[in-house]
Amino acid sequence: MELLELIAIDGKDPVSFTFFPGYMAMFAAAVFFFAERGSVDAKWKLSLLVSALITGIAAVHYYYMRDFYASTGETPVALRYIDWTLTVPLMCIEFYLLLRPAGAKASFMWKLIAASVLMLVAGYIGEAFTDGSTFHSVLWGVISTVGYVYVLYSAWVGEAKQLADASNSPAVKKGIKALAWFVLVGWAIYPIGYMTMPGGWLGPDGAGLFAAKDINLFYNIADAINKIGFGLVVYNIAIQESSKTKAAVA
Ligand SMILES: *C/C=C(C)/C=C/C=C(C)/C=C/C1=C(C)CCCC1(C)C
C-alpha cells in the first residue's frame, strides 16, 4: 500500500486531494485566530474567537469528510451541511458583532441567520433527497437562492450596508465592504458547485461539464476562501482598531 493511500489521499484524484489541505488550512487558521486574540483590544476578542470557531468547526468536519470520501468515494452531503449549519450562522454573528457599535440590534442578526438557514435547509433537501431530476435540483436550488439573495441584499444595500454607513470607524466600513464582496463572489461558488449534482445544469445529466463528485472541489475551494478570508477581514479590522486605541493612549 502506498503512503498516500494510508493517509487516505488519492494523489490522482483532485477531489480527494483537496480535502487534505482543506483540513490543514482550517486547522492552522483556527489556531492562528485563537492565538491572535492576545494581540487585540478586549472588545475584539469575541470576534476573533468566532473566527477561530468557524475555522475550527470546519477543520473537524474536513477531517471526517476526507475519510468519508476516501473510504466510500461518495460525496459527504450530511457532514457538509452540518458543518455549514454551524458555521454560516456564526458568520452572521460576525456581521452582527462588527456592526453592534454602529447600532445593530439582535433582530438584524436573527434575520441573517433565518435567511441562511433557509438557504441551507433547501440546499440540503436539494442534494440529499434528489431523485436525479433537474426539476428537484432546480426547485430547491431556487428556494435556497432566496435566502442567499437576502444576505447579499443586506450586505450591499440593506441593513448591513446602512449600519456600516452609519459607523464612525473607517476600518469597520472597509471591513463590511470586504465581507460584502466575499458574499457576492466567494459565496457564489457554492450554487455553481451545486449545479454539478445529479440533475444539475452543469453536471453529467446537464451540460456534462463536470462529474457529480466535482461538487466537492467547488465546495472545498469555496470553504477555504470564505471561512479563512472572512476571518482575516475581521482580524484586520480588529488589529487596525486596536492600534488606534494604543496610539490614543500613548
Ligand atoms: C462556510 C460555509 C459557507 C460560507 C457556505 C455557504 C453556502 C452557500 C452560500 C450555499 C448556497 C446555495 C445556493 C445559493 C443554492 C444552491 C444550494 C446551496 C446551498 C449550495
The ligand as an SDF file (V2000), in Angstrom:
LIG
                    3D

 20 20  0  0  0  0  0  0  0  0999 V2000
  -18.5560   28.1420    5.3860 C   0  0  0  0  0  0  0  0  0  0  0  0
  -19.6110   27.8480    4.5120 C   0  0  0  0  0  0  0  0  0  0  0  0
  -20.2780   28.7410    3.7120 C   0  0  0  0  0  0  0  0  0  0  0  0
  -19.9180   30.1900    3.6660 C   0  0  0  0  0  0  0  0  0  0  0  0
  -21.3210   28.2160    2.8950 C   0  0  0  0  0  0  0  0  0  0  0  0
  -22.0870   28.9120    2.0700 C   0  0  0  0  0  0  0  0  0  0  0  0
  -23.0490   28.2470    1.2870 C   0  0  0  0  0  0  0  0  0  0  0  0
  -23.8300   28.8220    0.3170 C   0  0  0  0  0  0  0  0  0  0  0  0
  -23.7680   30.2830    0.0030 C   0  0  0  0  0  0  0  0  0  0  0  0
  -24.7240   27.9440   -0.4060 C   0  0  0  0  0  0  0  0  0  0  0  0
  -25.6340   28.3480   -1.3030 C   0  0  0  0  0  0  0  0  0  0  0  0
  -26.5460   27.5150   -2.1090 C   0  0  0  0  0  0  0  0  0  0  0  0
  -27.3440   28.1900   -3.0210 C   0  0  0  0  0  0  0  0  0  0  0  0
  -27.3860   29.6900   -3.1140 C   0  0  0  0  0  0  0  0  0  0  0  0
  -28.2440   27.4810   -3.9960 C   0  0  0  0  0  0  0  0  0  0  0  0
  -27.9290   26.0280   -4.1280 C   0  0  0  0  0  0  0  0  0  0  0  0
  -27.7420   25.3710   -2.8050 C   0  0  0  0  0  0  0  0  0  0  0  0
  -26.6070   25.9900   -1.9850 C   0  0  0  0  0  0  0  0  0  0  0  0
  -26.9020   25.5760   -0.5450 C   0  0  0  0  0  0  0  0  0  0  0  0
  -25.2880   25.3600   -2.4430 C   0  0  0  0  0  0  0  0  0  0  0  0
  1  2  1  0
  2  3  2  0
  3  4  1  0
  3  5  1  0
  5  6  2  0
  6  7  1  0
  7  8  2  0
  8  9  1  0
  8 10  1  0
 10 11  2  0
 11 12  1  0
 12 13  2  0
 12 18  1  0
 13 14  1  0
 13 15  1  0
 15 16  1  0
 16 17  1  0
 17 18  1  0
 18 19  1  0
 18 20  1  0
M  END
$$$$
